[in-house]
């Protein structure tokens, strides 16, 4: 049984229908549509997160070097997702790729001499890796203006600028992707139920689960028996894992942060910007605050998003309840949550500043990217709710800005907590769930999984030839038009 109809459950369901077609797969979603929470295209930035532009994945060390470990790992994970989507297109699991994925350059942007030096060091640290071989370093104002005209108009280039430009980035509509995958789950014999909320989970003596479900339209309640449960309910995963009572979830907490973006659909402005441009978070601000100006393509129509602007609500889901946060505080995680509350004053300060920000203040933030921005061209939209993971550590807890898989020791239940880069790494995350929860079956599934993901078990950064092969294959199938040799270096466009 899969709880939630977002990208995680949709991915897991589609994989299971391929490797174990005789197994029953049932999905319960509390809302009346698929991907209506975090996977909805307007509830996230749609970045195919591959660490091409996200500077928080490449921290600079005290000695000036750049640590690329996390960037390489995130990119490796995204390559797995690309391969699975390509296999799914070839085998009729997914439909036309342009319904959910489009080629959009990924760009890291900084200004100021010190930041310029960092971005050059970042380029030099990454460009020799086959996964990042197409990256360019740019600090020429004329080239900047040619590639990013909306960001160039009115800019004072006396303040040095620099870009790490990766032409092979993507924009992904995870809502459309989720709906297609769930459509396949249903068409191949699975059952997908909308408007049904899972309210409790009871472990049975034989290791199976009784799942309590309420029909939100009629109020009818029923119990469903399942040998395995995956909780892919976004922010709603933590409360359900707590109700399941598994020891592995003890001590975990969650801190909800809501988000907002400025959206522009003015065709004249949209036509002047075709890229996802990520900047640097302010000093002391959390990784979730990284500002970015994104091209979005939703139902074949381009638009622009800028943000994120943080808000706060005790809800764990956009369509959640105000009792979500207080209800998640248990004796087992109280110390973790109090410890994080004491140690994350930077986050608290950031949230307070965001909550008090006016419309004028939001436009002023936007002007760092679009110097001539005016308020009438942009509207504020509320994005999805994110629940950051509070992981127990010693007698306290630590706040994590990533994703975490939790599963019971016997493998009968698993769930996913956290946020970015989440959706982009759904395929490797769900393969991880299968390997943890079905270790014996996983070995027998491996040949089929290797057809879906030819690089299964291989680090592509260590195998340039295989990377070139799977990259060119997936680029062709996904109609991304970005075939290249794995060892082809990027360019330096400098003054």
N, C-alpha and C positions, 0 to 999 in steps of 0.2 A: 504494500500500500504506500502511496505517495501523498503527502500532505502538502498542498499548495500547487498552484498551476503557473508558476513562474519558470524562468529559464533552467533552474536546477532540476526540478522535478521533471520538466519536459525533456531535458537531456537524458536523465537517468531512465525515464520510461522508454524513450526511443532506443537506447542502447540495450535495455533488457529485452525489448521485443525482437531484437536482432539475435542476441546471444542465447536467449532462453524463450523461444516462441511458444513453448508449451506452458509457461508460467502465466498465471493471471496477473494483470496489472490494473490496479484501480487508483484513480486520482480523485481526491476531494479538495475542492476550492471553496472558501467561504464567500467570495464575491461572485458576481454573476457573469464574469468574463475571465478569460485567460490573461495572464501577464498584466493585471490591472494595478499592481503595486510597484515594486522597484523595477520590474522588467518593462514597464510601460515606457515608450520612447521619450515622452516628455518628463518622465520622472528620473531620468539619468542623462548623462552627457553623451551616451552612445559611442564612447571611444573604444575601439578595439584595442584594449590595453596591452601593449607589447613593449612598454618602457622605452619607446623611441623618443618621447617628448616629456615624460613625467620626471621632473628633476628630483622629487623626493625619493626616487629609486636609485639615485646616483649621488650619495652624499660625499661632500669633500672632507677629507681627513685633515687633522691638524698640520700634517707635513705638506699639504697642498695636493696630494694625490686624490684620485676619485675612485671610490669603491663601486665597482660595477656588479658585484655579486647578485644583488636582488634584481637588477635590471636584466641580467642574463637569464635568471630563473623565471621571471615573469614572461619574457619573450619566448623562452622554451615552452612554457605552458600554452601561450597563445598559438604557437605553431601546431600544437596538438589539436586545439579547437578548429583551426583552419583545415586540417587534414580530415577531421571527422565531418565537417560541413561539406567538404568536397566529395567525400564518399557518399554522403547522404544525398547530394544532388545527383550523382551518377546512378544511384539505386532507387530514385523516386521517393525517398523519404522527405526530401525538401524540394520545393519548386524553384522557379527562376531565381538565381542568386540576387539580382538587383532588387528583389522584393525586401531583402533584409541586410545586404552588405553593399557598400559602395567605396571606391577608392578615394581617399582624402588624405593629403599630406599631413604628417604629424610634425609639429615644429616646437622646439624649446626656444623661449624668448627671454632675454635679459637685457638690462641696460645698466650703465655704469661701468667704469673701468675694471673694478675688482670682479664684478660678475662676468664681464667679458672674458677675463683671464680664466675664470672657472669653466665657462662654457667651452673654451678652446681645450682646456685640460680634459673635460668630459668627452669631447669629440675624439681626442687623441687616445683616450683610454678605451673607447668603444669601437672605433672604425676598423681596427684589425680583426675584430671578431666577425665571422661570416654572417651572423644574425644582424649585424649593424653596418655591413660593408657599404651600403648605399648612402650612408649619412654624409651630409655636407656641412661644413662650417662657413658661415657667412657673416661678415661684419662691414660690408660695403653698403652705405646708405642707398646708393642707386639700385643695387640689386635687391635690397630690402624693399624699396618702393615698387620695383617691378613685380615682385612676388606677393607683396602684402599691401596693395594700394590703400585699402581702408585704414590700415594701421599707420600708414606713412603720412597721410594728409594732415598737415598742421603740426607734425612732429618736429621738435628741435633736435637735430642730429648732433648738436654740440655735446649732448649727452650720449656717449658711445653705446651702440647697440650690438647685439650678436644673436645669431640663430644657429641652432642645430636643426637642419632641414632633412626630413626623411620622406621621400616621395611616396614610399610604399605603405603608408598608413591606411587605416580603414575607418569608416563610420558604420556602426552596426545598429540596426533596429532590433533590439532584443525582444520587443513585444511581438513583432511579426515573426521572428525566428521561433519564439516559444509557441505561438499559435500553430505554425506549420508542424512543429515536432509533436505537439499534442494531437493535432489532426491525424498524424500518422499513428500515434498510439491508439486512438479510437478506431481508426479504419482497419488496423491490423489485429483487432480483437480485444483491446483494452477497454476499460470503462472510465469515462471522465464525467464527474458530477460537479456542477456549479451550484452556488447557493447552499453549500453544505459545509458546516463548520465542525471541525474535530474539537471536542471539548475535553476529552480525557483519554488516558491510555493506561490500561491495567495489564500487568504482566501475569501470565498464567504459569502453572507449575511445569508445563511441558516446554516452556520457553517462548510460546507464542504470545500474541497480544490481542486483547479485546479493545477495540477502538470505538469510543462513543462519539456518535455523529448526530448533529442537529440540523434539520432542514430549516434554513433561515426564512423561507417563504411560508411554510405551514406550521412550523414549530414542532413537527414530528421528530421524535428521537429514536435512534436505533443503535444496535451494537453490531460491529463487524469484526469477524475473526481474521487475523492476518499472521503469517509466519515471519514477516519482515515489514518494518515501517521505516520510511525515510521522511524526515521532517524538513521539507524545503519551503518553510513558511515565512521566509524573510525575518523581519523582526519578531514574528510570532513563534519562531522556533524555540527560543529559550524557555518561555513559559511551558510549552508542551514537553520539552525534555525534562524540565523540573517535575512536571506532573508524572512523567514516566518513572521517576525515582531512581534513575541509574546513577551509580556512584561516580561515573566519569563526568557527569554534569555538575557534581557538587562543587561549590565554591565559585562557579562561573556566574558572572553578572552581566548586565548590559546597560549601556548609557545611550539614550536616544538623542539624536540630533536631526532636526528637520532641515530641509534645504530649499533654496529658491534660486531662480535664474531670471535674468533679463532676456526676453525673447524679441527678436526682430524678424518680421516677415516682409519688410519693405523691399521690393524687388531691386530697386536701384542700389541699396546698400548691400544686399545679399550677393549681388553680382560682383561686388568689389572684394569679396573675401571667400577663398576656397581653401580652408585649412583648419586643423585643430591646433591652436597655438596655446601652449602651456607656459606660464610664468613661474616665479618663485613665491613661495609663501612668505608672508611678512615674518620678521625675526620674532621668535617666540610663539608663532601661530602653529597650530597642528597641521599635519599633512592634508587633512580634509579641506583645508582652506585655500589650496593652490588655485590661483585665478586662471581661467582659461576662456578663450574666445573660440567657439566651435562652430563649424559648419555642421548642420544636421540635415539628413535626407530622410524624410518620412513620407511614405506613399508617393515617392518620386518627386516630392517638392522640397527644394532646399530652403533652409532657414538658418538663423544664427542664434546661438545661446551664449550668454556671458554669465559667469558666476564662479563658484557658488557663493551665495549668501546664506549664512547659517541662521537658523532659528532654533527654538526649543519647544518641545512639547513632551509631556510624560507618556504619550502614545508610542507604542512600538511599531505601529503600522500607520500609514496615512489614513486608512479607514479603521483605525484601532480605537481603543478605549482609554480614557484619562486615568484609569486604574492600572494600566499596564505596568508602569514603572514601580509604583508602590507594591503592587501584587507580586512583583518578581523578587522583592527583597525577602530572603529567607535566612534562618539562623546560619545555614551553611555558607552563605556568600556575604553576610553582613560585614565581616572583617575586610574582605576583598573590596567591597564597594566603598566603605569608609576610608580605606587606605588610599584608593584612587582619588577620592574626593579631597584628601589632604595633599596629595602629591601633584595633582594636575591643575594647579592654579592658573597656569598659562591658558589652558582650555577654557576655564571659567571666565578669565579676563576676555578672551576672544569672543565667547558667546555673548557676554554682556555688551561688548562694543558692537557686535552684529545686531543684537536686539534693539539697540537704541539708534541704529543708523537710519537716516531719513532717505527719502527719494533722491534728494540732492546728493547725499553722501554716496549712494549707490552709483549714480552717474559719474561722480568724481572718480570712483574706483575704476569704472569702465574707461575713463579717459586715459588711463595708463596704457590701454590697448588701442582705443579709438579716440584720439585727441579731440576730434570735432564732434563727438557724440552729443546728441540732444535728447532730452527725455521723451519727446513725443514719438520718437522712432522705436521706443523700447517699452515693452510691457512686462510687469513682474508676474511670474508664474510660480506656484508652489510645487516643488519637486517631491521626490519620494522621501520617506522617513528611513533613516539609517540607525541601526543599533550597533554601536561599537562594542567590541568584546572586552570584558573585564575578566582576565584570566587569573586564577589564584596563584600566588607566588609567595612561598614562605608563610608568614602570618598575615600577609597583606594581599594586594592584588596589583596587576599591571594592566594599563589600558593598551589595547592593540588596535591598530588601524588597518586590519587586513581581514582575511577569512580563516576560519578554523572549522575543521571537521571533528565532530565528537561522535563516538560510537561505543556501544556497550561491549564488554569483553566477549560476550557470546555472539556478537555480530547480528543480533536480531533487531536492533534499532540504531539509526544514525541520523545526524542532523547537521546542518551547516549554519554557522553563526558568522556575523561580520558583514563587511561591505567590500569596497573596491580592493583589488581588481575583479572580484567576484564573477560577474557574468562572463567576462572575457575568458576566464579560466574554468568555465563550467565543465567542459569535457574532461580535463585532467582531474578536476575535483571529484567528479562522479566515477571516474575510473579508480580513483583512490578509495572511494566508498566501497565499490565492488570488491576490490582486492582485500580490504580490511574485513568486510562482512561475509564474503564468500571465497575464502582463500583456496579451497579445494576446487570449486567450480571455476574459479578464475583461471587456473592453469589449463583446464579443458577449453575455456573460452579464448585463450590467448591467440590461437591461429585466426579466429574470426575477428578479434579485436585488432590484430596486426593488419588485416585487410582494411579495416576502418582507419587505422592510424599506422601507416607504414613505419614510422620512426619509434613505435612503441618500445620503451625501455632504453632508448638511445638518446644521448645528449647531442643535439644537432650542432651545437657550437664546437664539438669535438670531431664532427664528421662532415666537413664541408661538401663532399661529393653527394652524400645523402641529402643534406640540406638543399643543395641546388636542385636535386631531383624532385623532392617533395614540394619545394617552393614553386618551381615552374609548373608542376602539375596542379597544385591548388590555385595558383594565380590564373591558370587557364580555365579551370572548371568554374571558379568563382567569378570569372570575367573581370578580373582586376587589372589585367594588362601590365603586369610588372615582372615579367620574366627577366632573369639576370643570372650571371655567373656568380657563384658563391663568394669568390675571392675578388670580385670587382670593387675597387676602392671608391670612396666618395671623393668629392672635390672640395677644395678650399677656395672660397671667394672672399678675398680680403682686400683691404685698402693697400 
